[in-house]
Amino acid sequence: MRCCLNCAFYDTHYANACREPNADPVLDKEAGNFCEFFTFSEHRQPRQSPTTDDARARLEALFKKKA
């Protein structure tokens, strides 16, 4: 449970994927660690990739000919 992926500071857009500047770098973000800045994130949602059907429907709607 206590790993970078569950932390409120985890963000892939920051150096070392962590918004806490004083945290030591962690190589394996999925493995448990003992970071002293760890704060459990209650709001993290898993990313959902669009399905092929959703993407196709969006493209068809975008290029649909107007009558």
ChimeraX commands (.cxc) that place a marker at each C-alpha (Angstrom):
marker #1 position 0.00,0.00,0.00 radius 0.5
marker #1 position 2.79,2.43,0.79 radius 0.5
marker #1 position 4.30,2.95,-2.66 radius 0.5
marker #1 position 4.76,5.96,-4.92 radius 0.5
marker #1 position 1.72,5.11,-7.04 radius 0.5
marker #1 position -0.52,5.54,-3.98 radius 0.5
marker #1 position 1.07,8.78,-2.81 radius 0.5
marker #1 position -0.55,12.23,-3.09 radius 0.5
marker #1 position 2.80,13.64,-4.27 radius 0.5
marker #1 position 3.17,11.17,-7.18 radius 0.5
marker #1 position 3.11,13.02,-10.51 radius 0.5
marker #1 position 4.91,11.89,-13.65 radius 0.5
marker #1 position 5.31,15.49,-14.82 radius 0.5
marker #1 position 7.80,16.27,-12.04 radius 0.5
marker #1 position 11.42,15.22,-11.54 radius 0.5
marker #1 position 11.58,11.68,-10.13 radius 0.5
marker #1 position 7.77,11.59,-10.55 radius 0.5
marker #1 position 7.34,13.33,-7.19 radius 0.5
marker #1 position 6.05,16.81,-6.33 radius 0.5
marker #1 position 7.90,16.74,-2.99 radius 0.5
marker #1 position 11.31,18.36,-3.71 radius 0.5
marker #1 position 13.01,16.96,-0.59 radius 0.5
marker #1 position 12.07,13.30,-1.16 radius 0.5
marker #1 position 14.80,10.85,-2.10 radius 0.5
marker #1 position 14.45,9.33,-5.60 radius 0.5
marker #1 position 12.73,5.95,-5.72 radius 0.5
marker #1 position 13.57,3.71,-8.66 radius 0.5
marker #1 position 10.65,1.28,-8.46 radius 0.5
marker #1 position 7.45,3.33,-8.09 radius 0.5
marker #1 position 5.30,0.20,-7.71 radius 0.5
marker #1 position 7.31,-1.38,-4.88 radius 0.5
marker #1 position 6.77,-0.55,-1.24 radius 0.5
marker #1 position 9.08,2.05,0.27 radius 0.5
marker #1 position 9.62,4.04,3.45 radius 0.5
marker #1 position 9.47,7.62,2.17 radius 0.5
marker #1 position 8.98,9.99,5.09 radius 0.5
marker #1 position 6.86,12.34,2.93 radius 0.5
marker #1 position 4.33,9.67,1.92 radius 0.5
marker #1 position 0.72,10.80,2.12 radius 0.5
marker #1 position -1.96,8.41,0.93 radius 0.5
marker #1 position -3.87,9.78,-2.04 radius 0.5
marker #1 position -7.61,9.23,-1.83 radius 0.5
marker #1 position -8.37,10.98,-5.11 radius 0.5
marker #1 position -6.17,9.09,-7.54 radius 0.5
marker #1 position -8.23,7.54,-10.31 radius 0.5
marker #1 position -6.83,4.91,-12.65 radius 0.5
marker #1 position -6.51,6.23,-16.18 radius 0.5
marker #1 position -8.91,4.70,-18.64 radius 0.5
marker #1 position -7.89,4.50,-22.24 radius 0.5
marker #1 position -10.60,5.04,-24.82 radius 0.5
marker #1 position -11.76,1.95,-26.62 radius 0.5
marker #1 position -11.49,1.55,-30.36 radius 0.5
marker #1 position -15.25,1.95,-30.74 radius 0.5
marker #1 position -15.22,5.23,-28.80 radius 0.5
marker #1 position -12.37,6.60,-30.90 radius 0.5
marker #1 position -14.06,5.55,-34.13 radius 0.5
marker #1 position -17.34,7.17,-33.07 radius 0.5
marker #1 position -15.55,10.44,-32.27 radius 0.5
marker #1 position -13.81,10.45,-35.64 radius 0.5
marker #1 position -17.04,9.77,-37.49 radius 0.5
marker #1 position -18.78,12.57,-35.59 radius 0.5
marker #1 position -15.90,14.93,-36.36 radius 0.5
marker #1 position -15.87,14.26,-40.10 radius 0.5
marker #1 position -19.60,13.72,-40.55 radius 0.5
marker #1 position -20.94,15.46,-43.65 radius 0.5
marker #1 position -23.51,18.13,-42.95 radius 0.5
marker #1 position -26.61,18.05,-45.10 radius 0.5
marker link #1:1,2 radius 0.2
marker link #1:2,3 radius 0.2
marker link #1:3,4 radius 0.2
marker link #1:4,5 radius 0.2
marker link #1:5,6 radius 0.2
marker link #1:6,7 radius 0.2
marker link #1:7,8 radius 0.2
marker link #1:8,9 radius 0.2
marker link #1:9,10 radius 0.2
marker link #1:10,11 radius 0.2
marker link #1:11,12 radius 0.2
marker link #1:12,13 radius 0.2
marker link #1:13,14 radius 0.2
marker link #1:14,15 radius 0.2
marker link #1:15,16 radius 0.2
marker link #1:16,17 radius 0.2
marker link #1:17,18 radius 0.2
marker link #1:18,19 radius 0.2
marker link #1:19,20 radius 0.2
marker link #1:20,21 radius 0.2
marker link #1:21,22 radius 0.2
marker link #1:22,23 radius 0.2
marker link #1:23,24 radius 0.2
marker link #1:24,25 radius 0.2
marker link #1:25,26 radius 0.2
marker link #1:26,27 radius 0.2
marker link #1:27,28 radius 0.2
marker link #1:28,29 radius 0.2
marker link #1:29,30 radius 0.2
marker link #1:30,31 radius 0.2
marker link #1:31,32 radius 0.2
marker link #1:32,33 radius 0.2
marker link #1:33,34 radius 0.2
marker link #1:34,35 radius 0.2
marker link #1:35,36 radius 0.2
marker link #1:36,37 radius 0.2
marker link #1:37,38 radius 0.2
marker link #1:38,39 radius 0.2
marker link #1:39,40 radius 0.2
marker link #1:40,41 radius 0.2
marker link #1:41,42 radius 0.2
marker link #1:42,43 radius 0.2
marker link #1:43,44 radius 0.2
marker link #1:44,45 radius 0.2
marker link #1:45,46 radius 0.2
marker link #1:46,47 radius 0.2
marker link #1:47,48 radius 0.2
marker link #1:48,49 radius 0.2
marker link #1:49,50 radius 0.2
marker link #1:50,51 radius 0.2
marker link #1:51,52 radius 0.2
marker link #1:52,53 radius 0.2
marker link #1:53,54 radius 0.2
marker link #1:54,55 radius 0.2
marker link #1:55,56 radius 0.2
marker link #1:56,57 radius 0.2
marker link #1:57,58 radius 0.2
marker link #1:58,59 radius 0.2
marker link #1:59,60 radius 0.2
marker link #1:60,61 radius 0.2
marker link #1:61,62 radius 0.2
marker link #1:62,63 radius 0.2
marker link #1:63,64 radius 0.2
marker link #1:64,65 radius 0.2
marker link #1:65,66 radius 0.2
marker link #1:66,67 radius 0.2
view
